[in-house]
């Protein structure tokens, strides 16, 4: 038997017993309700002067009773027996309402959130009808029957309008909104004669046809992105962050269905966004058939747990998306080791947020014992694996250090190519050295460092000189700490190089913030890197205004197009001068 939910303070024991007895009621499977059950629910609601909701499954069993409105008593998504855009939940709600009016938006939204088979709203009189000999004979003045309908209208949302936005990834998508049908007011007799089975079967057939008609790829996550704009972020910066997150999701193999956002002075400690926005996210995810919600910031274990309980689908943060991309992209043994280490270090403090599966056995007879809990077992196993991986990464670090010492002994100067992810570093290395490094218009297309020899003109005598040039992992805004620690060996290629080539994608709208992000990361390196040459790439795709601004801001920079082989001779000459300056100043 289910518990009675809601505000029960002030209720008498006799009234609680009346609510409990509702669980013993059994309704016909082909009827949404009966006059007898409706009148009994209305009588209890009249006596306590509060709305009451009864949730009934398709067998006609009362599975949940709540004191409050449909919004206040709704079933959490994770507790619903079914969940999906192509079907209903198999539960209907019969609710009393103290005012003579149709179902309000809050009640209808709660119906959509739970994908209820139907919502019956009973407007009660407050005193009951009396027959000629005296005594109350009924408490229901009129009834409304509401249910969801298949989508017949679609809207598109733009990031500059209202409180929600769409990234560039979904600007061409038409996104459905929930729709419902509300009957005219009717008597209980008319309501009880409605064929409930026919209604539900027709609705689910419509939903199935609509769902099948959508372009649903089973091997791609269907994602809703959520961004939070605080006072510390300008509108332009926030838009860049949200668009970049959309590209990260796409690179990880997900399909962005919609982007939502909220402006807040501070982050909500329990759910990041406000309660109303959480409900809106849940409704959007359920309406679109999304199976993943991605937030634009790091989430604590408790925030993930709270959000998943209220939204009903898996919730991850930006760091987890980046880790997933790294896991897909790592090719060498070294890269795979570093990715696994980063994932485990990220997972370790979040084990407590994985729900009852990781919790203690509980208290009571038969549950106590000397053994450790599953959570403790998992923690111990992960700690051992982290220690082993750390040793292997240290060995890798020592091996690369020996290789660098050998190169230094041969007195071959080195340059490390750094830059924001997708700036074109691998394309430049391929163009200069025919390295055949994997290239794609994706974030973090390559992770493993690649070193090649390059001939450049000497700075003083113009005699060809041999240098080493290394392609490194791309940087990004707020690179996760776990990745900074795990990729020590890769990032040391930056600190051990004689000089840096800082490559910038000039065609990107946020190129200036990318420059700052890379410099911020270089600024927190344990060893100060050598001198850097700023090189602007993709000038063939940049506007003349952007080129003029970049030349004014960075007068010593080099401007090239690696894919079109523009400006490469100038770049080689400047690299020769850079190496001469770096080596002579050591």
N, C-alpha and C positions, 0 to 999 in steps of 0.2 A: 504494500500500500504506500502511495506517495505521501510526502509531507505536505501540509497546508502552507502555502507561501504567502508572504505579504505582511502588512502591519497588523499584528494580532493583539496589540496592547489594548486593554479596555474591554475585550470580548469576554463574555461569561462562559463558564464551562459548558453550559447547556447549548450555547451558540456554537462553540467549537465542536461539540458532539454532532450537531446538525450538519456542519460542514464535513465532518468525517464520514457521516452516513452517506454522503453523495457518492463515495467510492463504491458503495454497494449497488448503485444503480446500473442497469444494463439497458442500453438503447438498441432499437432495431438497426441492423447494419445498413438498411436501405433508406433510412430516414436521418436527416441532419439533426433533428431533435423531436421530442414529443411534447404535447401540451402539458402533460403531468410533470415531466422533468423541468420544463421551463418555468412553470408556476412554482414548483418547489424551490428552484434556484432564486426566483424573484422574491419569494416570501422570506427566505433567509436574508437576502440583500436588503429588503425593506426593514427587517427587524434590526439589523446592525447598522443600517443607514450608510452602507459602503458598497461600492461595486464589487461583484464577485465574478470570477471567470472559472469555467470548468473546461478542461482539455480532454477530448475523447478520441480514442483511436478508431480504426475502421471496423473493429470487432464490436464497437459500441461500449467499450469499457472506459470508465472515467480514470484517467491516469495521473491527473494533476488538478488540484484545486488551489486557486489563488485569490486572496483578498486584495483587490485593487483593479486597475484598468488593464486592458490587454498589453499596453506598453510596460506597465509595472510588473506584470506577472509572466512575461514571455519566457519561453524555454530557451536556455543558452544554445547556440548553434551546435556545439559539440555534443549536446545531450539529445539532439534530434535523431530519430531512428533512420531517416534518409536525408540526403543533402545533395542537391544538384540542380542546375538550371533546367534540366529536361524533365523534371518530375516534381510532384508535391510531396510534402512530408508525411502524409498519411494520418494527420491529426487535424481535428477541427476544434474551434473554440466557441463556446456559448457564453456570452458575457452580458451582464446587466449594466444598465446605464441609468443614472439618476435624473437625467434631463431628457425632455422629449425632443431629441434631435437625431439626425442620421449619424453613422460612424464618422468620427473625426479623423484627421490626417494621422495623428499619433497611433490610433488603433489600426488603421489601414497599413501604415508602415510596419507595425509589429506583425501584422498578417503576412506582409511581403517578406519580412526578415526571416520568418519561420517557414515560409512557403506553405501556409496552412491550406488544407483542403477547402475550408470555408470559415467565415467568421459570422456568427449570429449575434446581433446586438438586440437585447430586450430592453426597451424603454419601460421602466416601472412607474406605477402611479404614486407610490409612497404611502398610500393608505389601504389600497385594495378595494375591489368592487364589492358591494354588499347586495345580497338578494333580498327578496321581499320579507322573509321571515327573520332577517338579521344574519350576521356572520359573513365573513369575507369569502368570496368565491374566486377571486383572481387578482393578480398584482401586475400583470403585463398589459400595458396600454397598446403597444404596437411593436412589431419586430422588423428588423432589416436583415437581409442575407447578402453578404459580400463575398467575392472570390476573385482571385487573380485571373487575368486574361493574357492571351498571347500578345506579343508586342506588335502594335500596328503603327507606332510612330517611333522615329529614331532621331536623336539629336547629336550634335557635335559640340564639344566644349573647348574653348580656347583659353590658354594660360593667362591671357590678359583680361579675362572677364570673370567677375564674381570671385568666389572663394575656391574654385576648382580650376584646373588647367590641364591641357594636353600637351605633351612634349611633341617635338618634331616627328617622333616615330609614329604617332597616332593622329597626326593632323588630318589625314585623309579618311580616318575610320568613322563610321557612323555607329554611335553607341546607344544601345537600348536603355530605356528607363522603365521602371515597373509600372504596370497599369492594372486597373481592377474595375470590377463592375459592382454597383450597389443597386439592390432592388428597391422599388417603391415600398413604403410602409405597408405591412400586411398583418393579418391576424395570425394567431398561433395555429388555427385549423388549416389555413392556406399554407403556412410555412411547413407544417408537419406532413403535408401531402406532396412536397417536393421530392422527386426521385433523386436521392443523393448519389447512388451508384452511377447512374447515367451522367450526372453532372461531372463527377470526378473523372470518369473514363474519358469523356469528351475533352475535358481540360488537358489531361495528360497526353492525349493524342495530339492536341494542338501544340503543346510544349515540345513534344518529341519531334514533330515536324519542323518546328522553328529551330530547335537545337541542331537537328541533322542538317538543316539548310545553311548553318553558319560554317565558316571555314575553320574547323576545329582540327588541329594537329595533335595527335595523341602523344607524340614524342617531344613536344615543347610545352614548357610551363606557361600557363596563361596568367599574366602578371598585372596587378594594380600597383602603381607606384604612389607613395605618399611622401610629400615633402612638408617640412615645417619651416616657415620663414620667421625668424626672430628679429629683434631690433638691431642686432649686430650685423645683419645681412641686408644689402641693398636689393632692390627688385631685380636689377640686372644680374648681380652675382647669384642670386637665388635661381633665376631662370637658367643660368649656365650650369649650376649644380644639378638641377632636375634633368636637363637635357643630357648631361654627361651620365647620370644614373641610368637613363633610358638606354644609352649606348652600351653601358656595362651589362645591363640585363640582356640586350640583344646579343652581345658578344658571348655571354654565358649560355645562350641558346633559348632564352625566354622570349615570349611575345607580349609586348606591352599593349594592354587593352585600353587602359585609361590612367591618367595622372591626376591625382587629387592633392590639394595642398591647403594649409591653414596658416594664418598669421597669428602668432602668439607672442606675448611679451616674455614668457618663460615656458620651458618645457614642462608638461604635466608629469609629475613624478611616477604615476602609476601607468599611464597609457600614452605618454608623449603628446598626443592631441587630446582635445576635450571629449567629453562623453557623447555629445551630439555628433561630432565628426566620426567617432568610432562606429556609431550606429550607421552613419552614412556610408562609411567604408564597407561595413559588413553587407549592407543592402546592395551596394555597387558590385562587390565581389560575387554575391549570390546571384544577382541579376545577369551579370556577364558570364557566369560560369568560370570565374577565376579560381585557380587553385594555389595561388601564392600572392602574398602582399609584401612589397619591399619598401622599407623606410630609408630615407636619405641620410641617416645618422646611426651611430652605434646604439644598440638597445641593451639594457640590462636583462639578466635572466628573468626577473620578476615582470618587467615590461613585456617581454615576449610571451610569458605565461598568461598575463592578463589580456593581452591583445588577441592571442589565439583563442582564448576562452570566449571572448565576445564577438570575434569576427567569424570564427568557425573554420578558417583555413590556415595553412602554415604561414608564419611571419618570419622574415629574415631582415637583416640590416645590410648596409652597404659593404661592410667589411666581409661579410659572409659571401656576398656576390663576387667580390674581388678574389677571395680565396678559392671559390669554385672555378673562376676563370684560370687562375694559376694552376689548379689541379689538372685542368684540361690541357693547358699549354705546355706544361713541363715535359721535356723529352729526355734529357740526360738523367743519369742516376743522381747526379748532384742536385739538379733541379727538383726531382721527385722527393729526395730527402728533405730539402728545404721547405717544400710545400707541405709535406706531411707534418713536419715539426711545427710550422706555423698554424696548421689546422688544429693540432692537438693542444697547443698552447692557448689557442682561442677557445677551444671547447672546454678546457679544464675548469675554469671558474663558472661555466654555464651548465654544469651537470645538474645542479640543484633545480634548474628551471625546466627539467624534462618531465615533470609531472609525477603521477603516482608510481609509474613503472620503476623509478629510481628511489622511491621514498622508503622509509622504514616499514617493517612489517605491521606495526601497529601495537596496541596494548590490549591485553585480554588473554583469556585462557587459550592456549594453543598457539599463540603468536610470539611468545617470548623465548629467547634462546641465546646461547653463547656465540653463535655465528655472527659474522659481520654482514652488514646490509649490502644490497646490490650496489648502492651508491658508493660505499666504501671500497668494494671490490673493483668497480670501474675506475675509481680514482687511483687506486694502487697500481692497476694495470697500465693506465695512461701515464702515470708518473714514471714507471719503469721504462716505458717506450720512449718518453721524452728524454730521459737520461741517456738511453742508447743512441737515439738520433743525434743528441747534442754531441756525443763523443764522435760520431761519424762526421758531423758537420765540422767539428774541430780538426779532424784528420784531413778533411777536404780543404779546410782553410790552410793547414800546414803545407799540403801538397801544392796548392796554388802559390803559396808564399815562396816555396822552393823554385817553382817555375819562373816567378817574377825575378828572384835573385839571379837565376841563370841568364835571363834576358838582360838584366842590369849589368851582369858580368861581361856579357858580350857587347855592352855599351850601345844597345839599340834603344833610342828614346821611344816613349810610348805616349799615345793620346787616347783618352777615353771619351766616347761619344755619349753625352747625357742629354736628356730632354724629356718633355712631357710625353706620355704615351701617345702613340700614333702620330708623332711629329715627322716620321719618315727616316728614322735612324738606320733601320735595316736596309731600306731602299738606297740610302746614301752609301752604306758599306758595300752593297752589291755593285753599285755604279762605279765606285772608286777602285774596287779590288776584285770584281767578279766572284764574290764570296758565295753566291747562291744561298743566302739566308732566306728563310721563309718570310714572305711579304704578304700582308693583307690589310684592307682598310678596316681594321678592328683595333680595339684597345688591347694592349698586352699581347700582340700577335706572337712575339718572341720573348722568351724569358732567359734562356741560357746565353751567357756571354760568348761572343765569337771574336777571336783575335786574328787579324790578317796583316800581312806586310804591305806597305804602300811606299812608292817612290815619290818624293817631293823635291822641288828645287832647293838648293842650299840658300841660306839667307844672305851670305856674304859673297860667295864666288859662283853661285848659280849651278854648282856641281850637284848632280842628282844624289839625294841622300835617302837612306832607307829608314823608315820608322814603323812602329807597330800601332795599329788603330783597333780599338776594341768597342764593339757594340754592347751596350749594357741594358738592363731592364728599364722600362719606361717608368717615369715618376707620375704621380697623381696628387691632387689636393688631399691633404690629410692622409698620407700613406699610413696604413694601419701599423701600429707598433709591432704586432706579431710578425709582419712581413719585414719590417726594418731589422728585427733581431735575427730572423731566420735567414735572410739574404745577406748576411755579413760578408760571406766570401765573394758574392757578386759585387756588392757595393764597395768592397776593398779595391776592386779594379779601378774605381774612381779615385780613391784616396792615394793609391800607389802610383797612379799615372803621373808622368811629368807635366802634362797639361790636359785641359778639357776642351772639347768641342761641344758647346751648348747649342743644340739644334732646336729651332722654334718653328712651329707651323704657322706661318703668317696668314694663311687663309682662314684660320679659325677665328670666330668673333671674339673669343676670350684669350687671344694670344698674349696680351700683356699680363693677365693674371696667371697664365701658365709660366711665364718667365719668373714671376715672383714665387710661385709654388716650388719650382725647381731650385731657386736660390735659397728658399727657406730650408729645404731638405739638405742641401749642401752645407748650409750654415750649422746644422746640428751634427755633422759628421765628427767622429772622434778625432780624426786627423784632417787638418785643413788641406783641401785639394789645391793643386797647382793653378797657374793662371788659366783663364778661360777665354776662348774666342766665341763670340755670339754669331751664329749663322742662321739667317732666316731662310726657310725652305718654302716651297710651293708658291713662289712669287708669281708664277703664271696664273694662279687661281685667286690672287689677292687684288683688291681694288687699288686704283692709283692713290686714293686718299690714304689708305692704310700704308702703302709703300712710303708715301711722303712722311707720315707720322713716325714710322719705324726709323727712317733715316735721320729724322730730327732727334729722336730719343736715343738712338744707338748709332752715332756717327762712325764708329770704328767697326761696325758689323759687316759681314759678308752676306750678299743676297744671291740665292741660288734656286734652281729647281732640279732636284735630284732625278726625278722621273724624266724630265725633258732635257737633262744634261746641260743646263744653263749655268754659267758662272763657275764651272768646276776648275778651270785653269787658275782663275783668281783665287779660289779656295786653296788649291795646292800651294800656291806661292805664299799665301798667308799662313798656312800650316807650317811651312818651312821656317818662316819668321817666328812663329809662335814657339816652335821647338828650340830654336836658337836662343830666344829670350829665356825660356824656362830652364834650359840646361846651363846657360851662362850665369844665371842668377842663383843657382843652387850653392 
